[in-house]
Amino acid sequence: MSSKTFDLSKMTVEDLFRAKKERRQRLANLPFQEKIEIVKKLQAVARTIRASIGEDLDQRTKSQAKPHEEK
């Protein structure tokens, strides 16, 4: 599957799986440093999303460190 314009109504499940496989192969072939840059960008996006919904990052870290107590 290429980056050309395509008609979603004509896309088959096989097309989706082929595109997924091709994308994974492209990502696997990237240099390590480029993969690290992608991860950093994804982390920044996640941080922005959490901040936009008002999630307290410190509270989130604390709750992950402690097991939840059953009431």
mmCIF file of the N, C-alpha and C atoms, coordinates in Angstrom:
data_MODEL
# 
_entry.id   MODEL 
# 
loop_
_atom_site.group_PDB 
_atom_site.id 
_atom_site.type_symbol 
_atom_site.label_atom_id 
_atom_site.label_alt_id 
_atom_site.label_comp_id 
_atom_site.label_asym_id 
_atom_site.label_entity_id 
_atom_site.label_seq_id 
_atom_site.pdbx_PDB_ins_code 
_atom_site.Cartn_x 
_atom_site.Cartn_y 
_atom_site.Cartn_z 
_atom_site.occupancy 
_atom_site.B_iso_or_equiv 
_atom_site.pdbx_formal_charge 
_atom_site.auth_seq_id 
_atom_site.auth_comp_id 
_atom_site.auth_asym_id 
_atom_site.auth_atom_id 
_atom_site.pdbx_PDB_model_num 
ATOM 1   N N  . MET A 1 1  ? 0.842   -1.173 0.000  1.00 0.00 ? 1  MET A N  1 
ATOM 2   C CA . MET A 1 1  ? 0.000   0.000  0.000  1.00 0.00 ? 1  MET A CA 1 
ATOM 3   C C  . MET A 1 1  ? 0.887   1.236  0.000  1.00 0.00 ? 1  MET A C  1 
ATOM 4   N N  . SER A 1 2  ? 0.632   2.160  -0.842 1.00 0.00 ? 2  SER A N  1 
ATOM 5   C CA . SER A 1 2  ? 1.461   3.361  -0.931 1.00 0.00 ? 2  SER A CA 1 
ATOM 6   C C  . SER A 1 2  ? 0.744   4.535  -0.291 1.00 0.00 ? 2  SER A C  1 
ATOM 7   N N  . SER A 1 3  ? 1.394   5.700  -0.330 1.00 0.00 ? 3  SER A N  1 
ATOM 8   C CA . SER A 1 3  ? 0.794   6.891  0.253  1.00 0.00 ? 3  SER A CA 1 
ATOM 9   C C  . SER A 1 3  ? -0.129  7.594  -0.737 1.00 0.00 ? 3  SER A C  1 
ATOM 10  N N  . LYS A 1 4  ? -0.440  6.948  -1.832 1.00 0.00 ? 4  LYS A N  1 
ATOM 11  C CA . LYS A 1 4  ? -1.355  7.526  -2.816 1.00 0.00 ? 4  LYS A CA 1 
ATOM 12  C C  . LYS A 1 4  ? -2.756  7.645  -2.220 1.00 0.00 ? 4  LYS A C  1 
ATOM 13  N N  . THR A 1 5  ? -3.580  8.479  -2.824 1.00 0.00 ? 5  THR A N  1 
ATOM 14  C CA . THR A 1 5  ? -4.964  8.599  -2.405 1.00 0.00 ? 5  THR A CA 1 
ATOM 15  C C  . THR A 1 5  ? -5.681  7.292  -2.731 1.00 0.00 ? 5  THR A C  1 
ATOM 16  N N  . PHE A 1 6  ? -6.511  6.835  -1.809 1.00 0.00 ? 6  PHE A N  1 
ATOM 17  C CA . PHE A 1 6  ? -7.221  5.588  -2.040 1.00 0.00 ? 6  PHE A CA 1 
ATOM 18  C C  . PHE A 1 6  ? -8.653  5.723  -1.576 1.00 0.00 ? 6  PHE A C  1 
ATOM 19  N N  . ASP A 1 7  ? -9.498  4.882  -2.131 1.00 0.00 ? 7  ASP A N  1 
ATOM 20  C CA . ASP A 1 7  ? -10.921 4.900  -1.819 1.00 0.00 ? 7  ASP A CA 1 
ATOM 21  C C  . ASP A 1 7  ? -11.181 3.907  -0.687 1.00 0.00 ? 7  ASP A C  1 
ATOM 22  N N  . LEU A 1 8  ? -11.523 4.408  0.485  1.00 0.00 ? 8  LEU A N  1 
ATOM 23  C CA . LEU A 1 8  ? -11.746 3.546  1.640  1.00 0.00 ? 8  LEU A CA 1 
ATOM 24  C C  . LEU A 1 8  ? -12.876 2.545  1.408  1.00 0.00 ? 8  LEU A C  1 
ATOM 25  N N  . SER A 1 9  ? -13.854 2.919  0.597  1.00 0.00 ? 9  SER A N  1 
ATOM 26  C CA . SER A 1 9  ? -14.973 2.010  0.355  1.00 0.00 ? 9  SER A CA 1 
ATOM 27  C C  . SER A 1 9  ? -14.544 0.783  -0.444 1.00 0.00 ? 9  SER A C  1 
ATOM 28  N N  . LYS A 1 10 ? -13.408 0.863  -1.127 1.00 0.00 ? 10 LYS A N  1 
ATOM 29  C CA . LYS A 1 10 ? -12.915 -0.273 -1.909 1.00 0.00 ? 10 LYS A CA 1 
ATOM 30  C C  . LYS A 1 10 ? -11.813 -1.046 -1.187 1.00 0.00 ? 10 LYS A C  1 
ATOM 31  N N  . MET A 1 11 ? -11.465 -0.603 0.002  1.00 0.00 ? 11 MET A N  1 
ATOM 32  C CA . MET A 1 11 ? -10.393 -1.255 0.745  1.00 0.00 ? 11 MET A CA 1 
ATOM 33  C C  . MET A 1 11 ? -10.908 -2.546 1.375  1.00 0.00 ? 11 MET A C  1 
ATOM 34  N N  . THR A 1 12 ? -10.121 -3.591 1.250  1.00 0.00 ? 12 THR A N  1 
ATOM 35  C CA . THR A 1 12 ? -10.500 -4.878 1.828  1.00 0.00 ? 12 THR A CA 1 
ATOM 36  C C  . THR A 1 12 ? -9.706  -5.110 3.110  1.00 0.00 ? 12 THR A C  1 
ATOM 37  N N  . VAL A 1 13 ? -10.100 -6.129 3.845  1.00 0.00 ? 13 VAL A N  1 
ATOM 38  C CA . VAL A 1 13 ? -9.378  -6.498 5.059  1.00 0.00 ? 13 VAL A CA 1 
ATOM 39  C C  . VAL A 1 13 ? -7.945  -6.876 4.699  1.00 0.00 ? 13 VAL A C  1 
ATOM 40  N N  . GLU A 1 14 ? -7.786  -7.552 3.585  1.00 0.00 ? 14 GLU A N  1 
ATOM 41  C CA . GLU A 1 14 ? -6.443  -7.931 3.137  1.00 0.00 ? 14 GLU A CA 1 
ATOM 42  C C  . GLU A 1 14 ? -5.583  -6.694 2.886  1.00 0.00 ? 14 GLU A C  1 
ATOM 43  N N  . ASP A 1 15 ? -6.197  -5.652 2.298  1.00 0.00 ? 15 ASP A N  1 
ATOM 44  C CA . ASP A 1 15 ? -5.475  -4.396 2.074  1.00 0.00 ? 15 ASP A CA 1 
ATOM 45  C C  . ASP A 1 15 ? -5.002  -3.797 3.396  1.00 0.00 ? 15 ASP A C  1 
ATOM 46  N N  . LEU A 1 16 ? -5.879  -3.839 4.399  1.00 0.00 ? 16 LEU A N  1 
ATOM 47  C CA . LEU A 1 16 ? -5.525  -3.291 5.711  1.00 0.00 ? 16 LEU A CA 1 
ATOM 48  C C  . LEU A 1 16 ? -4.366  -4.053 6.345  1.00 0.00 ? 16 LEU A C  1 
ATOM 49  N N  . PHE A 1 17 ? -4.444  -5.378 6.286  1.00 0.00 ? 17 PHE A N  1 
ATOM 50  C CA . PHE A 1 17 ? -3.371  -6.183 6.867  1.00 0.00 ? 17 PHE A CA 1 
ATOM 51  C C  . PHE A 1 17 ? -2.059  -6.003 6.105  1.00 0.00 ? 17 PHE A C  1 
ATOM 52  N N  . ARG A 1 18 ? -2.136  -5.876 4.798  1.00 0.00 ? 18 ARG A N  1 
ATOM 53  C CA . ARG A 1 18 ? -0.934  -5.653 3.989  1.00 0.00 ? 18 ARG A CA 1 
ATOM 54  C C  . ARG A 1 18 ? -0.307  -4.299 4.343  1.00 0.00 ? 18 ARG A C  1 
ATOM 55  N N  . ALA A 1 19 ? -1.153  -3.271 4.480  1.00 0.00 ? 19 ALA A N  1 
ATOM 56  C CA . ALA A 1 19 ? -0.664  -1.933 4.835  1.00 0.00 ? 19 ALA A CA 1 
ATOM 57  C C  . ALA A 1 19 ? -0.028  -1.945 6.222  1.00 0.00 ? 19 ALA A C  1 
ATOM 58  N N  . LYS A 1 20 ? -0.655  -2.672 7.145  1.00 0.00 ? 20 LYS A N  1 
ATOM 59  C CA . LYS A 1 20 ? -0.118  -2.768 8.501  1.00 0.00 ? 20 LYS A CA 1 
ATOM 60  C C  . LYS A 1 20 ? 1.248   -3.446 8.482  1.00 0.00 ? 20 LYS A C  1 
ATOM 61  N N  . LYS A 1 21 ? 1.372   -4.521 7.730  1.00 0.00 ? 21 LYS A N  1 
ATOM 62  C CA . LYS A 1 21 ? 2.635   -5.242 7.625  1.00 0.00 ? 21 LYS A CA 1 
ATOM 63  C C  . LYS A 1 21 ? 3.720   -4.356 7.006  1.00 0.00 ? 21 LYS A C  1 
ATOM 64  N N  . GLU A 1 22 ? 3.367   -3.623 5.956  1.00 0.00 ? 22 GLU A N  1 
ATOM 65  C CA . GLU A 1 22 ? 4.326   -2.738 5.297  1.00 0.00 ? 22 GLU A CA 1 
ATOM 66  C C  . GLU A 1 22 ? 4.782   -1.625 6.231  1.00 0.00 ? 22 GLU A C  1 
ATOM 67  N N  . ARG A 1 23 ? 3.844   -1.072 6.983  1.00 0.00 ? 23 ARG A N  1 
ATOM 68  C CA . ARG A 1 23 ? 4.188   0.005  7.924  1.00 0.00 ? 23 ARG A CA 1 
ATOM 69  C C  . ARG A 1 23 ? 5.126   -0.512 9.011  1.00 0.00 ? 23 ARG A C  1 
ATOM 70  N N  . ARG A 1 24 ? 4.822   -1.680 9.540  1.00 0.00 ? 24 ARG A N  1 
ATOM 71  C CA . ARG A 1 24 ? 5.686   -2.264 10.563 1.00 0.00 ? 24 ARG A CA 1 
ATOM 72  C C  . ARG A 1 24 ? 7.094   -2.508 10.020 1.00 0.00 ? 24 ARG A C  1 
ATOM 73  N N  . GLN A 1 25 ? 7.171   -2.962 8.778  1.00 0.00 ? 25 GLN A N  1 
ATOM 74  C CA . GLN A 1 25 ? 8.476   -3.206 8.172  1.00 0.00 ? 25 GLN A CA 1 
ATOM 75  C C  . GLN A 1 25 ? 9.258   -1.900 7.993  1.00 0.00 ? 25 GLN A C  1 
ATOM 76  N N  . ARG A 1 26 ? 8.548   -0.845 7.536  1.00 0.00 ? 26 ARG A N  1 
ATOM 77  C CA . ARG A 1 26 ? 9.205   0.461  7.392  1.00 0.00 ? 26 ARG A CA 1 
ATOM 78  C C  . ARG A 1 26 ? 9.737   0.951  8.738  1.00 0.00 ? 26 ARG A C  1 
ATOM 79  N N  . LEU A 1 27 ? 8.917   0.820  9.786  1.00 0.00 ? 27 LEU A N  1 
ATOM 80  C CA . LEU A 1 27 ? 9.349   1.266  11.112 1.00 0.00 ? 27 LEU A CA 1 
ATOM 81  C C  . LEU A 1 27 ? 10.504  0.417  11.636 1.00 0.00 ? 27 LEU A C  1 
ATOM 82  N N  . ALA A 1 28 ? 10.456  -0.874 11.389 1.00 0.00 ? 28 ALA A N  1 
ATOM 83  C CA . ALA A 1 28 ? 11.532  -1.762 11.840 1.00 0.00 ? 28 ALA A CA 1 
ATOM 84  C C  . ALA A 1 28 ? 12.854  -1.420 11.170 1.00 0.00 ? 28 ALA A C  1 
ATOM 85  N N  . ASN A 1 29 ? 12.803  -0.924 9.946  1.00 0.00 ? 29 ASN A N  1 
ATOM 86  C CA . ASN A 1 29 ? 14.019  -0.612 9.192  1.00 0.00 ? 29 ASN A CA 1 
ATOM 87  C C  . ASN A 1 29 ? 14.608  0.759  9.516  1.00 0.00 ? 29 ASN A C  1 
ATOM 88  N N  . LEU A 1 30 ? 13.921  1.539  10.339 1.00 0.00 ? 30 LEU A N  1 
ATOM 89  C CA . LEU A 1 30 ? 14.444  2.859  10.695 1.00 0.00 ? 30 LEU A CA 1 
ATOM 90  C C  . LEU A 1 30 ? 15.688  2.717  11.562 1.00 0.00 ? 30 LEU A C  1 
ATOM 91  N N  . PRO A 1 31 ? 16.597  3.681  11.463 1.00 0.00 ? 31 PRO A N  1 
ATOM 92  C CA . PRO A 1 31 ? 17.753  3.678  12.357 1.00 0.00 ? 31 PRO A CA 1 
ATOM 93  C C  . PRO A 1 31 ? 17.288  3.858  13.809 1.00 0.00 ? 31 PRO A C  1 
ATOM 94  N N  . PHE A 1 32 ? 18.058  3.282  14.732 1.00 0.00 ? 32 PHE A N  1 
ATOM 95  C CA . PHE A 1 32 ? 17.686  3.320  16.147 1.00 0.00 ? 32 PHE A CA 1 
ATOM 96  C C  . PHE A 1 32 ? 17.423  4.738  16.634 1.00 0.00 ? 32 PHE A C  1 
ATOM 97  N N  . GLN A 1 33 ? 18.300  5.683  16.285 1.00 0.00 ? 33 GLN A N  1 
ATOM 98  C CA . GLN A 1 33 ? 18.150  7.059  16.761 1.00 0.00 ? 33 GLN A CA 1 
ATOM 99  C C  . GLN A 1 33 ? 16.829  7.669  16.287 1.00 0.00 ? 33 GLN A C  1 
ATOM 100 N N  . GLU A 1 34 ? 16.412  7.337  15.091 1.00 0.00 ? 34 GLU A N  1 
ATOM 101 C CA . GLU A 1 34 ? 15.139  7.851  14.578 1.00 0.00 ? 34 GLU A CA 1 
ATOM 102 C C  . GLU A 1 34 ? 13.961  7.269  15.368 1.00 0.00 ? 34 GLU A C  1 
ATOM 103 N N  . LYS A 1 35 ? 14.083  6.005  15.764 1.00 0.00 ? 35 LYS A N  1 
ATOM 104 C CA . LYS A 1 35 ? 13.041  5.379  16.591 1.00 0.00 ? 35 LYS A CA 1 
ATOM 105 C C  . LYS A 1 35 ? 12.934  6.091  17.933 1.00 0.00 ? 35 LYS A C  1 
ATOM 106 N N  . ILE A 1 36 ? 14.094  6.454  18.506 1.00 0.00 ? 36 ILE A N  1 
ATOM 107 C CA . ILE A 1 36 ? 14.105  7.179  19.781 1.00 0.00 ? 36 ILE A CA 1 
ATOM 108 C C  . ILE A 1 36 ? 13.410  8.526  19.630 1.00 0.00 ? 36 ILE A C  1 
ATOM 109 N N  . GLU A 1 37 ? 13.663  9.222  18.533 1.00 0.00 ? 37 GLU A N  1 
ATOM 110 C CA . GLU A 1 37 ? 13.008  10.514 18.280 1.00 0.00 ? 37 GLU A CA 1 
ATOM 111 C C  . GLU A 1 37 ? 11.495  10.353 18.174 1.00 0.00 ? 37 GLU A C  1 
ATOM 112 N N  . ILE A 1 38 ? 11.042  9.288  17.550 1.00 0.00 ? 38 ILE A N  1 
ATOM 113 C CA . ILE A 1 38 ? 9.599   9.016  17.434 1.00 0.00 ? 38 ILE A CA 1 
ATOM 114 C C  . ILE A 1 38 ? 8.999   8.806  18.822 1.00 0.00 ? 38 ILE A C  1 
ATOM 115 N N  . VAL A 1 39 ? 9.681   8.026  19.656 1.00 0.00 ? 39 VAL A N  1 
ATOM 116 C CA . VAL A 1 39 ? 9.197   7.779  21.018 1.00 0.00 ? 39 VAL A CA 1 
ATOM 117 C C  . VAL A 1 39 ? 9.111   9.084  21.801 1.00 0.00 ? 39 VAL A C  1 
ATOM 118 N N  . LYS A 1 40 ? 10.132  9.932  21.680 1.00 0.00 ? 40 LYS A N  1 
ATOM 119 C CA . LYS A 1 40 ? 10.117  11.225 22.382 1.00 0.00 ? 40 LYS A CA 1 
ATOM 120 C C  . LYS A 1 40 ? 8.922   12.073 21.943 1.00 0.00 ? 40 LYS A C  1 
ATOM 121 N N  . LYS A 1 41 ? 8.643   12.085 20.642 1.00 0.00 ? 41 LYS A N  1 
ATOM 122 C CA . LYS A 1 41 ? 7.499   12.855 20.136 1.00 0.00 ? 41 LYS A CA 1 
ATOM 123 C C  . LYS A 1 41 ? 6.186   12.290 20.671 1.00 0.00 ? 41 LYS A C  1 
ATOM 124 N N  . LEU A 1 42 ? 6.066   10.962 20.712 1.00 0.00 ? 42 LEU A N  1 
ATOM 125 C CA . LEU A 1 42 ? 4.852   10.344 21.245 1.00 0.00 ? 42 LEU A CA 1 
ATOM 126 C C  . LEU A 1 42 ? 4.683   10.658 22.728 1.00 0.00 ? 42 LEU A C  1 
ATOM 127 N N  . GLN A 1 43 ? 5.778   10.665 23.471 1.00 0.00 ? 43 GLN A N  1 
ATOM 128 C CA . GLN A 1 43 ? 5.717   11.018 24.891 1.00 0.00 ? 43 GLN A CA 1 
ATOM 129 C C  . GLN A 1 43 ? 5.264   12.455 25.079 1.00 0.00 ? 43 GLN A C  1 
ATOM 130 N N  . ALA A 1 44 ? 5.751   13.351 24.220 1.00 0.00 ? 44 ALA A N  1 
ATOM 131 C CA . ALA A 1 44 ? 5.347   14.756 24.304 1.00 0.00 ? 44 ALA A CA 1 
ATOM 132 C C  . ALA A 1 44 ? 3.854   14.908 24.019 1.00 0.00 ? 44 ALA A C  1 
ATOM 133 N N  . VAL A 1 45 ? 3.367   14.174 23.042 1.00 0.00 ? 45 VAL A N  1 
ATOM 134 C CA . VAL A 1 45 ? 1.938   14.217 22.718 1.00 0.00 ? 45 VAL A CA 1 
ATOM 135 C C  . VAL A 1 45 ? 1.121   13.703 23.901 1.00 0.00 ? 45 VAL A C  1 
ATOM 136 N N  . ALA A 1 46 ? 1.554   12.594 24.486 1.00 0.00 ? 46 ALA A N  1 
ATOM 137 C CA . ALA A 1 46 ? 0.840   12.032 25.635 1.00 0.00 ? 46 ALA A CA 1 
ATOM 138 C C  . ALA A 1 46 ? 0.823   13.013 26.800 1.00 0.00 ? 46 ALA A C  1 
ATOM 139 N N  . ARG A 1 47 ? 1.963   13.675 27.037 1.00 0.00 ? 47 ARG A N  1 
ATOM 140 C CA . ARG A 1 47 ? 2.058   14.673 28.103 1.00 0.00 ? 47 ARG A CA 1 
ATOM 141 C C  . ARG A 1 47 ? 1.077   15.820 27.854 1.00 0.00 ? 47 ARG A C  1 
ATOM 142 N N  . THR A 1 48 ? 1.005   16.274 26.612 1.00 0.00 ? 48 THR A N  1 
ATOM 143 C CA . THR A 1 48 ? 0.094   17.366 26.254 1.00 0.00 ? 48 THR A CA 1 
ATOM 144 C C  . THR A 1 48 ? -1.357  16.957 26.476 1.00 0.00 ? 48 THR A C  1 
ATOM 145 N N  . ILE A 1 49 ? -1.684  15.745 26.081 1.00 0.00 ? 49 ILE A N  1 
ATOM 146 C CA . ILE A 1 49 ? -3.062  15.255 26.254 1.00 0.00 ? 49 ILE A CA 1 
ATOM 147 C C  . ILE A 1 49 ? -3.409  15.164 27.732 1.00 0.00 ? 49 ILE A C  1 
ATOM 148 N N  . ARG A 1 50 ? -2.489  14.591 28.522 1.00 0.00 ? 50 ARG A N  1 
ATOM 149 C CA . ARG A 1 50 ? -2.759  14.489 29.961 1.00 0.00 ? 50 ARG A CA 1 
ATOM 150 C C  . ARG A 1 50 ? -2.933  15.868 30.582 1.00 0.00 ? 50 ARG A C  1 
ATOM 151 N N  . ALA A 1 51 ? -2.105  16.814 30.186 1.00 0.00 ? 51 ALA A N  1 
ATOM 152 C CA . ALA A 1 51 ? -2.207  18.176 30.731 1.00 0.00 ? 51 ALA A CA 1 
ATOM 153 C C  . ALA A 1 51 ? -3.521  18.827 30.317 1.00 0.00 ? 51 ALA A C  1 
ATOM 154 N N  . SER A 1 52 ? -3.967  18.552 29.095 1.00 0.00 ? 52 SER A N  1 
ATOM 155 C CA . SER A 1 52 ? -5.195  19.183 28.604 1.00 0.00 ? 52 SER A CA 1 
ATOM 156 C C  . SER A 1 52 ? -6.438  18.667 29.315 1.00 0.00 ? 52 SER A C  1 
ATOM 157 N N  . ILE A 1 53 ? -6.365  17.466 29.855 1.00 0.00 ? 53 ILE A N  1 
ATOM 158 C CA . ILE A 1 53 ? -7.517  16.934 30.586 1.00 0.00 ? 53 ILE A CA 1 
ATOM 159 C C  . ILE A 1 53 ? -7.360  17.140 32.084 1.00 0.00 ? 53 ILE A C  1 
ATOM 160 N N  . GLY A 1 54 ? -6.255  17.809 32.465 1.00 0.00 ? 54 GLY A N  1 
ATOM 161 C CA . GLY A 1 54 ? -6.054  18.162 33.861 1.00 0.00 ? 54 GLY A CA 1 
ATOM 162 C C  . GLY A 1 54 ? -5.555  17.029 34.727 1.00 0.00 ? 54 GLY A C  1 
ATOM 163 N N  . GLU A 1 55 ? -4.980  16.009 34.146 1.00 0.00 ? 55 GLU A N  1 
ATOM 164 C CA . GLU A 1 55 ? -4.470  14.903 34.938 1.00 0.00 ? 55 GLU A CA 1 
ATOM 165 C C  . GLU A 1 55 ? -3.226  15.349 35.688 1.00 0.00 ? 55 GLU A C  1 
ATOM 166 N N  . ASP A 1 56 ? -3.222  15.095 36.972 1.00 0.00 ? 56 ASP A N  1 
ATOM 167 C CA . ASP A 1 56 ? -2.078  15.435 37.806 1.00 0.00 ? 56 ASP A CA 1 
ATOM 168 C C  . ASP A 1 56 ? -1.017  14.351 37.611 1.00 0.00 ? 56 ASP A C  1 
ATOM 169 N N  . LEU A 1 57 ? 0.090   14.720 36.960 1.00 0.00 ? 57 LEU A N  1 
ATOM 170 C CA . LEU A 1 57 ? 1.124   13.743 36.651 1.00 0.00 ? 57 LEU A CA 1 
ATOM 171 C C  . LEU A 1 57 ? 1.754   13.157 37.903 1.00 0.00 ? 57 LEU A C  1 
ATOM 172 N N  . ASP A 1 58 ? 1.928   13.977 38.939 1.00 0.00 ? 58 ASP A N  1 
ATOM 173 C CA . ASP A 1 58 ? 2.507   13.457 40.177 1.00 0.00 ? 58 ASP A CA 1 
ATOM 174 C C  . ASP A 1 58 ? 1.568   12.438 40.814 1.00 0.00 ? 58 ASP A C  1 
ATOM 175 N N  . GLN A 1 59 ? 0.283   12.733 40.816 1.00 0.00 ? 59 GLN A N  1 
ATOM 176 C CA . GLN A 1 59 ? -0.705  11.817 41.385 1.00 0.00 ? 59 GLN A CA 1 
ATOM 177 C C  . GLN A 1 59 ? -0.712  10.505 40.606 1.00 0.00 ? 59 GLN A C  1 
ATOM 178 N N  . ARG A 1 60 ? -0.596  10.599 39.287 1.00 0.00 ? 60 ARG A N  1 
ATOM 179 C CA . ARG A 1 60 ? -0.587  9.406  38.439 1.00 0.00 ? 60 ARG A CA 1 
ATOM 180 C C  . ARG A 1 60 ? 0.630   8.546  38.773 1.00 0.00 ? 60 ARG A C  1 
ATOM 181 N N  . THR A 1 61 ? 1.772   9.156  38.939 1.00 0.00 ? 61 THR A N  1 
ATOM 182 C CA . THR A 1 61 ? 2.993   8.430  39.266 1.00 0.00 ? 61 THR A CA 1 
ATOM 183 C C  . THR A 1 61 ? 2.863   7.746  40.617 1.00 0.00 ? 61 THR A C  1 
ATOM 184 N N  . LYS A 1 62 ? 2.297   8.450  41.594 1.00 0.00 ? 62 LYS A N  1 
ATOM 185 C CA . LYS A 1 62 ? 2.129   7.877  42.928 1.00 0.00 ? 62 LYS A CA 1 
ATOM 186 C C  . LYS A 1 62 ? 1.172   6.690  42.897 1.00 0.00 ? 62 LYS A C  1 
ATOM 187 N N  . SER A 1 63 ? 0.081   6.807  42.144 1.00 0.00 ? 63 SER A N  1 
ATOM 188 C CA . SER A 1 63 ? -0.890  5.718  42.113 1.00 0.00 ? 63 SER A CA 1 
ATOM 189 C C  . SER A 1 63 ? -0.337  4.497  41.398 1.00 0.00 ? 63 SER A C  1 
ATOM 190 N N  . GLN A 1 64 ? 0.597   4.688  40.479 1.00 0.00 ? 64 GLN A N  1 
ATOM 191 C CA . GLN A 1 64 ? 1.205   3.544  39.801 1.00 0.00 ? 64 GLN A CA 1 
ATOM 192 C C  . GLN A 1 64 ? 2.228   2.868  40.704 1.00 0.00 ? 64 GLN A C  1 
ATOM 193 N N  . ALA A 1 65 ? 2.829   3.631  41.606 1.00 0.00 ? 65 ALA A N  1 
ATOM 194 C CA . ALA A 1 65 ? 3.851   3.075  42.489 1.00 0.00 ? 65 ALA A CA 1 
ATOM 195 C C  . ALA A 1 65 ? 3.237   2.212  43.589 1.00 0.00 ? 65 ALA A C  1 
ATOM 196 N N  . LYS A 1 66 ? 2.016   2.550  44.017 1.00 0.00 ? 66 LYS A N  1 
ATOM 197 C CA . LYS A 1 66 ? 1.354   1.822  45.085 1.00 0.00 ? 66 LYS A CA 1 
ATOM 198 C C  . LYS A 1 66 ? 0.279   0.906  44.503 1.00 0.00 ? 66 LYS A C  1 
ATOM 199 N N  . PRO A 1 67 ? 0.199   -0.327 44.998 1.00 0.00 ? 67 PRO A N  1 
ATOM 200 C CA . PRO A 1 67 ? -0.906  -1.177 44.555 1.00 0.00 ? 67 PRO A CA 1 
ATOM 201 C C  . PRO A 1 67 ? -2.219  -0.622 45.095 1.00 0.00 ? 67 PRO A C  1 
ATOM 202 N N  . HIS A 1 68 ? -3.273  -0.752 44.338 1.00 0.00 ? 68 HIS A N  1 
ATOM 203 C CA . HIS A 1 68 ? -4.584  -0.275 44.773 1.00 0.00 ? 68 HIS A CA 1 
ATOM 204 C C  . HIS A 1 68 ? -5.081  -1.126 45.920 1.00 0.00 ? 68 HIS A C  1 
ATOM 205 N N  . GLU A 1 69 ? -5.595  -0.452 46.928 1.00 0.00 ? 69 GLU A N  1 
ATOM 206 C CA . GLU A 1 69 ? -6.144  -1.171 48.079 1.00 0.00 ? 69 GLU A CA 1 
ATOM 207 C C  . GLU A 1 69 ? -7.613  -1.442 47.819 1.00 0.00 ? 69 GLU A C  1 
ATOM 208 N N  . GLU A 1 70 ? -8.037  -2.677 48.125 1.00 0.00 ? 70 GLU A N  1 
ATOM 209 C CA . GLU A 1 70 ? -9.442  -3.013 47.957 1.00 0.00 ? 70 GLU A CA 1 
ATOM 210 C C  . GLU A 1 70 ? -10.209 -2.515 49.160 1.00 0.00 ? 70 GLU A C  1 
ATOM 211 N N  . LYS A 1 71 ? -11.402 -2.013 48.910 1.00 0.00 ? 71 LYS A N  1 
ATOM 212 C CA . LYS A 1 71 ? -12.248 -1.486 49.998 1.00 0.00 ? 71 LYS A CA 1 
ATOM 213 C C  . LYS A 1 71 ? -13.310 -2.481 50.345 1.00 0.00 ? 71 LYS A C  1 
# 
